[in-house]
Amino acid sequence: MQSNKWLVAVTVMLPTLMVIIDTSVVNVSLDHIRGSLSAGIDEATWSITSYLAANAVMIPMTGWLSRYFGRKRYLHFSVGLFTLSSLLCGAAWNIESLVFFRIVQGIAGGSLQPISQSILLETFPPIQHGTAMAIYGAGVMVGPVIGPLLGGWITDNWSWPWIFYINIPMGIIAIFMSMVFIKDPHYMQALKVKVDYWGLAFLAVGIGCLQMVLDRGERYDWFASDVMVWMMIISAAALALFVIIELFYAQHPIVDLRVFRSTSFTVGNVMMVVFFVNLFGSVVLLPLYLQTLMGYTATLAGFVLGPGAFASIISMPLAGKLVNRMNPKIVLAAGIIATAYASYRMCLFDLHTDFVTVFWARGLQGFTMSFVFIPLLTLTLSGIKKENMANATSVFNSLRTLGGSFGVAFIATMLSRRAQFHQSRLGEHFTLFDQFYSGTSDKLSGFLQGRGMDAFSSAKGSSTMIYGHLQKQASMMAFSDIFFLLAFFLIVILPLVFFLVRIRHKAEAR
């Protein structure tokens, strides 16, 4: 007997939320972890990078692993291993043990998102796929925002091991509920097939190295580092060999790439990658702007991000209902335009922007993103047959994850480069031969001398103050450039909406 679809939705979203929150929950606790385990900054950062790399490697394999072991059995194993590894992460005695347990946690958690998504799409009838994706989207879009807020509060009020221990009761509940409410259809029960060892090896090496490049590239100045160059070469070669093996040689491929024969699936994945560049880019960019330039505390910056998360929760069910009742392509096009406008409003921020302006801009962005995410998910996956859904959601979530990683890497790099560019341009006027600079410097020197400074100290102090303001202005201009680029990327993918195919279900054709 089929379980109630709402109970199934709650069951699969519990582990999904655990995995998504754990992606970002460690970020704000890094200093505490480093001090507690006597580790350097680079060593502590591996606790984040190792989890993301292991997660990225496992996601595309989920469809094959679900078929090989049986989806329900594999779900239980993944949730159980994730819960156990969370306990071990909290009990880690040095940084090496923490990194190892985070790798195990990433391996266990990588499969939970695509499994949850495929179960939701199978449980809800096609006419309600918009509702199913609204439930899934609430976790995917809100999780990255809740993670840092939750991690900061737990670390400040308890201690950093509790950011992992809180997974234990959630994991136990998720295992119990999945045993009761999740049923495997006949096509998702265990099927013993020959293991695609070469595909498995090349996929792990290719995705793992690519994720490492995206996570660590900016720190090592990208291709100025021999390590990054070699990792990129290895990744490109491994992924090329993986594609060749999967398409032409593997009898039972670890990832069935034939799913890209669907135009909607291919175009939808391209659009989703760009969309997640915008989502993760803005989530990283906004707190940086508020804390480095506006002097906000981490708590105040969190209050600005919070409305976006709550706005998404409010708009998700609305977007789901609209997708169920009208052409999803219309909802998607309107959502892209609205989200691009919200991102454009952020490029108008300056050094005097007040809290309310930032608050509402972020709230608008969070509200509009649901009208991109839900119809895009629906159009991309609704045409996939149920027996191929696990493979399709694995590929989709893998590319979505890489899109988010690329977005963070792109933002970090471009922000630094654009700040240097604007600083060099503004610095051209930082000379005694420039009348405006000379006049301003003289006024500041006179002001400082009036406060008791000698002539030399006042002249030096005035130059320092002006240069400090120049640096802030250069950084502000860089933030504006990146926010504008994020808006521009969304407008660029707008024409791709026309290539998506709407699947009309019987209930709609009356």
Residue pairs with C-beta under 8 A, 6 or more apart in sequence:
2 123
2 183
3 123
3 180
3 181
3 182
3 183
4 181
5 123
5 124
7 177
7 181
8 119
8 120
8 123
8 181
8 182
9 120
9 123
9 132
9 135
10 177
11 174
11 177
11 178
11 181
11 182
12 115
12 116
12 119
12 120
12 178
12 182
13 116
13 135
13 136
13 138
13 139
14 170
14 173
14 174
14 177
15 75
15 78
15 79
15 82
15 109
15 112
15 116
15 170
15 171
15 174
16 112
16 113
16 116
16 136
16 139
16 140
16 143
17 139
17 143
17 170
18 82
18 109
18 112
18 167
18 170
18 171
18 174
19 55
19 82
19 109
19 110
19 112
19 113
20 113
20 139
20 140
20 143
20 144
20 147
21 143
21 146
21 147
21 150
22 51
22 86
22 105
22 109
22 147
22 164
22 167
23 51
23 52
23 55
23 143
23 144
23 147
24 143
24 144
24 147
24 148
24 151
25 147
25 148
25 150
25 151
25 163
26 33
26 47
26 48
26 51
26 151
26 163
27 48
27 147
27 148
27 151
28 148
28 151
28 152
28 155
28 298
29 151
29 152
29 154
29 155
29 160
29 163
30 41
30 44
30 45
30 47
30 48
32 155
32 159
32 160
33 39
33 44
33 47
33 95
33 98
33 160
34 40
34 41
34 43
34 44
34 95
36 160
37 44
37 92
37 93
37 94
37 95
37 98
38 94
38 95
39 94
39 95
42 219
43 95
44 95
46 95
46 99
47 95
47 98
47 99
47 102
48 102
48 215
49 211
49 212
49 215
49 216
50 99
50 102
50 103
50 106
51 102
51 103
51 105
51 106
51 109
52 106
52 211
52 215
52 405
53 103
53 106
53 208
53 211
53 212
53 215
54 102
54 103
54 104
54 105
54 106
54 107
54 110
54 208
55 106
55 107
55 109
55 110
55 401
56 110
56 207
56 208
56 210
56 211
56 398
56 401
56 402
56 405
57 106
57 107
57 110
57 203
57 204
57 207
57 208
57 211
58 106
58 107
58 109
58 110
58 111
59 110
59 111
59 113
59 114
59 394
59 397
59 398
59 401
60 203
60 207
60 254
60 255
60 394
60 395
60 398
61 110
61 111
61 200
61 203
61 254
61 255
61 394
62 110
62 111
62 114
62 115
62 390
62 393
62 394
62 397
63 114
63 118
63 255
63 256
63 390
63 391
63 392
63 393
63 394
63 395
64 196
64 252
64 253
64 254
64 255
64 391
64 394
65 74
65 111
66 74
66 111
66 115
66 118
66 188
66 390
67 188
67 190
67 191
67 193
67 390
68 190
68 191
68 192
68 193
68 195
69 77
69 190
70 184
70 188
70 189
70 190
71 115
71 118
71 119
71 184
71 188
71 189
71 390
72 178
72 182
72 183
72 184
72 188
73 190
74 111
74 115
75 111
75 112
75 115
75 178
75 182
76 175
76 178
76 179
77 108
78 108
78 109
78 111
78 112
78 115
79 108
79 112
79 171
79 174
79 175
79 178
80 108
80 171
80 175
81 104
81 107
81 108
82 105
82 108
82 109
82 112
82 167
82 171
83 167
83 168
83 171
83 172
83 175
85 101
85 102
85 104
85 105
85 108
86 105
86 164
86 165
86 167
86 168
86 171
87 164
87 165
87 168
88 97
88 101
88 104
89 98
89 101
89 102
89 105
89 161
89 164
90 161
90 162
90 163
90 164
90 165
91 161
92 98
92 101
113 140
113 397
114 390
114 393
114 394
114 396
114 397
115 390
115 393
116 136
117 136
117 381
117 393
117 396
117 397
118 389
118 390
118 392
118 393
119 182
120 132
120 133
120 135
120 136
121 129
121 132
121 133
121 381
121 382
121 386
121 389
121 393
122 185
122 386
122 389
123 132
124 131
124 132
125 505
125 507
126 382
126 503
126 505
127 324
127 505
127 507
127 508
128 324
129 323
129 324
129 378
129 381
129 382
130 319
130 320
130 321
130 322
130 323
130 324
130 328
130 374
130 375
130 378
131 317
131 320
131 321
131 324
132 320
133 320
133 323
133 373
133 374
133 377
133 378
133 381
134 316
134 317
134 319
134 320
134 370
134 374
135 316
135 320
136 377
137 312
137 316
137 319
137 370
137 373
137 374
137 377
138 312
138 313
138 316
140 373
140 400
141 279
141 309
141 312
141 316
141 366
141 369
141 370
141 373
142 309
142 312
142 313
144 279
144 280
144 283
144 404
145 283
145 305
145 306
145 308
145 309
146 309
148 287
148 302
148 305
149 302
149 305
149 306
150 163
151 163
152 298
152 299
152 302
154 160
154 162
154 163
154 166
155 162
155 163
185 386
187 386
187 387
188 387
188 390
193 251
193 252
194 251
194 252
195 252
196 245
196 246
196 250
196 251
196 252
196 253
196 254
198 241
198 245
198 249
198 250
199 242
199 245
199 246
199 250
199 253
199 254
199 255
200 254
202 238
202 239
202 241
202 242
202 245
203 238
203 239
203 242
203 254
203 255
205 234
205 235
205 238
206 234
206 235
206 236
206 237
206 238
206 239
206 242
207 235
207 239
207 398
207 402
209 231
209 232
209 234
209 235
209 238
210 232
210 235
210 239
210 402
211 402
211 405
212 231
213 228
213 231
213 232
213 235
214 402
214 405
214 406
214 408
214 409
215 405
215 409
216 228
217 225
217 228
217 409
217 413
218 409
218 412
218 413
218 416
220 227
220 228
221 228
222 228
222 413
223 229
223 232
243 257
245 253
246 253
246 254
246 255
246 256
246 257
247 253
247 257
247 258
255 391
255 394
255 395
256 388
256 391
257 395
259 265
259 384
259 388
259 391
259 392
259 395
260 266
262 383
262 384
263 499
263 500
263 501
264 379
264 380
264 383
264 499
264 500
264 501
265 380
265 381
265 383
265 384
265 392
265 396
267 380
267 496
267 499
267 500
268 376
268 377
268 379
268 380
268 381
268 396
268 500
269 380
269 395
269 396
269 399
270 493
270 496
271 376
271 493
271 496
272 376
272 377
272 380
272 396
272 399
272 400
272 403
273 399
273 400
273 402
273 403
273 406
274 403
274 489
274 490
274 492
274 493
275 369
275 372
275 373
275 376
275 403
275 490
275 493
276 400
276 403
276 404
276 407
277 403
277 404
277 406
277 407
277 410
277 486
277 489
278 339
278 343
278 407
278 486
278 489
278 490
279 369
279 404
279 407
280 403
280 404
280 405
280 407
280 408
280 411
281 407
281 408
281 410
281 411
281 482
281 486
282 343
282 346
282 365
282 483
282 486
283 305
284 407
284 408
284 411
284 412
285 411
285 415
285 479
285 482
285 483
285 486
286 301
286 304
286 305
286 346
286 358
286 362
287 298
287 301
287 302
287 304
287 305
288 415
288 479
289 349
289 479
290 296
290 300
290 301
290 304
290 358
291 297
291 298
291 301
292 475
293 351
293 472
293 475
293 476
293 479
294 351
294 353
296 304
300 355
303 359
304 355
304 358
304 359
304 362
305 362
307 359
307 360
307 362
307 363
307 366
308 362
308 363
308 365
308 366
308 367
309 366
310 363
310 366
311 363
311 364
311 366
311 367
312 366
312 367
312 369
312 370
314 367
315 366
315 367
315 368
315 369
315 370
315 371
316 370
316 374
318 370
319 331
319 335
319 370
319 371
319 373
319 374
319 375
320 374
322 331
322 371
322 375
323 331
323 374
323 375
323 378
327 502
328 375
328 378
328 379
328 502
329 375
329 379
329 497
329 498
329 500
329 502
331 371
331 374
331 375
332 371
332 372
332 375
332 376
332 379
332 497
332 500
333 494
333 497
334 371
335 368
335 369
335 370
335 371
335 372
335 373
335 375
336 372
336 490
336 491
336 493
336 494
336 497
337 491
337 494
338 364
338 368
338 371
339 365
339 368
339 369
339 371
339 372
339 490
340 487
340 488
340 490
340 491
341 368
341 487
342 361
342 364
342 365
342 368
343 365
343 483
343 484
343 486
343 487
343 490
344 483
344 484
344 487
345 361
345 364
346 361
346 362
346 365
346 483
347 480
347 481
347 483
347 484
347 487
348 480
349 357
349 358
349 361
349 476
349 479
349 480
349 483
350 476
350 480
351 472
351 473
351 476
372 490
379 500
379 501
379 502
380 396
380 500
381 389
381 392
381 393
381 396
382 503
383 501
383 503
384 392
411 482
414 478
414 481
414 482
414 485
415 478
415 479
415 482
418 477
418 478
418 481
418 482
419 474
419 475
419 477
419 478
420 474
421 478
422 473
422 474
422 475
422 477
422 478
423 470
423 471
423 474
426 470
426 473
426 474
427 470
429 436
429 437
430 437
430 466
430 467
430 470
431 437
432 438
432 441
437 466
440 462
440 466
441 459
441 462
441 463
441 466
444 458
444 461
444 462
444 465
444 466
445 455
445 458
445 459
445 461
445 462
446 458
448 457
448 458
448 461
448 462
449 455
449 458
453 461
